[in-house]
């Protein structure tokens, strides 16, 4: 079975999507429609912008979404039997599987990005990658810090978990994790504590936007971040999508469940190759590739 997976924040690069724009009239039309919906020419930043400009959450998230979704639409034999997306990538997966229209997906991603940016500005906070320590030890250490917010936020692959929280919480946890044997604790260049309770204000804002948006049943199961389970039920999908902002990204568990349910080929659809690497670490026997037009 073929599974398509969609990347999240961090996989952006200057020039992303330009080949699609230049070589396909239908892709170009979608990019131009996106410029119109967003109210600024995101294509100029995607194709010519600096790394700094591309790194702004309000740009990064719609840019990765557009690259991923338009790539899927331009792929002749795009027929996923299951889909999943890492964080922001969950929205790309839902549009590609027909649960959301292109326009509604983009509006939600833009609303999500702006709400997250606002939450970051109101709560200075950060994230750090923890290498070579078990999930259980990381969870225990985060739980032991009671006076600050810090949680396990992204279960990326065995031996790579990202923690998220207040600057002080992440610093305290980092010291304890190193003492417990973590190979490294690397602060990430992100704007704030994504997938933690500090995103509550963004979750409330996004919840209202999601509830006001029309969803269809997707053409195949989507394995969602918060519980790593497959779903085709619209109400369940919406609830999980809302919970995702303050809940953890259970990527390791999602990939394992997809393999258990029959996935033998994983195709990454979007910029970069990050997910192909993670999938290989989680399930070394499966075949991985990127979309090639």
Secondary structure in CASP SS format (residue, H / E / C, confidence):
PFRMAT SS
TARGET T0000
AUTHOR 0000-0000-0000
METHOD secondary structure of the structure
MODEL  1
X C 1.00
X E 1.00
X E 1.00
X E 1.00
X E 1.00
X E 1.00
X C 1.00
X C 1.00
X C 1.00
X C 1.00
X C 1.00
X C 1.00
X C 1.00
X C 1.00
X C 1.00
X C 1.00
X C 1.00
X H 1.00
X H 1.00
X H 1.00
X H 1.00
X H 1.00
X H 1.00
X C 1.00
X H 1.00
X H 1.00
X H 1.00
X H 1.00
X H 1.00
X H 1.00
X H 1.00
X H 1.00
X H 1.00
X H 1.00
X H 1.00
X H 1.00
X H 1.00
X H 1.00
X C 1.00
X C 1.00
X C 1.00
X H 1.00
X H 1.00
X H 1.00
X H 1.00
X H 1.00
X H 1.00
X H 1.00
X C 1.00
X C 1.00
X H 1.00
X H 1.00
X H 1.00
X H 1.00
X H 1.00
X C 1.00
X H 1.00
X H 1.00
X H 1.00
X H 1.00
X H 1.00
X H 1.00
X H 1.00
X H 1.00
X H 1.00
X H 1.00
X H 1.00
X H 1.00
X H 1.00
X H 1.00
X H 1.00
X H 1.00
X H 1.00
X H 1.00
X C 1.00
X C 1.00
X C 1.00
X C 1.00
X C 1.00
X C 1.00
X C 1.00
X E 1.00
X E 1.00
X E 1.00
X E 1.00
X C 1.00
X C 1.00
X C 1.00
X H 1.00
X H 1.00
X H 1.00
X H 1.00
X H 1.00
X H 1.00
X H 1.00
X H 1.00
X C 1.00
X C 1.00
X C 1.00
X C 1.00
X C 1.00
X H 1.00
X H 1.00
X H 1.00
X H 1.00
X H 1.00
X H 1.00
X H 1.00
X H 1.00
X H 1.00
X H 1.00
X H 1.00
X H 1.00
X H 1.00
X H 1.00
X H 1.00
X H 1.00
X H 1.00
X H 1.00
X H 1.00
X H 1.00
X H 1.00
X C 1.00
X C 1.00
X E 1.00
X E 1.00
X E 1.00
X E 1.00
X E 1.00
X E 1.00
X E 1.00
X C 1.00
X C 1.00
X C 1.00
X H 1.00
X H 1.00
X H 1.00
X H 1.00
X H 1.00
X H 1.00
X H 1.00
X H 1.00
X H 1.00
X H 1.00
X C 1.00
X C 1.00
X C 1.00
X C 1.00
X C 1.00
X E 1.00
X E 1.00
X E 1.00
X E 1.00
X E 1.00
X E 1.00
X E 1.00
X E 1.00
X C 1.00
X C 1.00
X E 1.00
X E 1.00
X E 1.00
X E 1.00
X E 1.00
X E 1.00
X E 1.00
X H 1.00
X H 1.00
X H 1.00
X H 1.00
X H 1.00
X H 1.00
X H 1.00
X H 1.00
X H 1.00
X H 1.00
X H 1.00
X H 1.00
X H 1.00
X C 1.00
X C 1.00
X C 1.00
X C 1.00
X E 1.00
X E 1.00
X E 1.00
X E 1.00
X C 1.00
X C 1.00
X C 1.00
X C 1.00
X C 1.00
X C 1.00
X C 1.00
X C 1.00
X C 1.00
X H 1.00
X H 1.00
X H 1.00
X H 1.00
X H 1.00
X H 1.00
X H 1.00
X H 1.00
X H 1.00
X H 1.00
X H 1.00
X H 1.00
X H 1.00
X H 1.00
X H 1.00
X C 1.00
X C 1.00
X C 1.00
X C 1.00
X C 1.00
X C 1.00
X C 1.00
X C 1.00
X C 1.00
X E 1.00
X E 1.00
X E 1.00
X C 1.00
X C 1.00
X C 1.00
X C 1.00
X C 1.00
X C 1.00
X E 1.00
X E 1.00
X C 1.00
X C 1.00
X H 1.00
X H 1.00
X H 1.00
X H 1.00
X H 1.00
X H 1.00
X H 1.00
X H 1.00
X H 1.00
X H 1.00
X C 1.00
X C 1.00
X C 1.00
X C 1.00
X C 1.00
X E 1.00
X C 1.00
X H 1.00
X H 1.00
X H 1.00
X H 1.00
X H 1.00
X H 1.00
X H 1.00
X H 1.00
X H 1.00
X H 1.00
X C 1.00
X C 1.00
X C 1.00
X C 1.00
X E 1.00
X E 1.00
X E 1.00
X E 1.00
X C 1.00
X C 1.00
X C 1.00
X C 1.00
X C 1.00
X H 1.00
X H 1.00
X H 1.00
X H 1.00
X H 1.00
X H 1.00
X H 1.00
X H 1.00
X H 1.00
X C 1.00
X C 1.00
X C 1.00
X C 1.00
X E 1.00
X E 1.00
X E 1.00
X E 1.00
X C 1.00
X C 1.00
X C 1.00
END
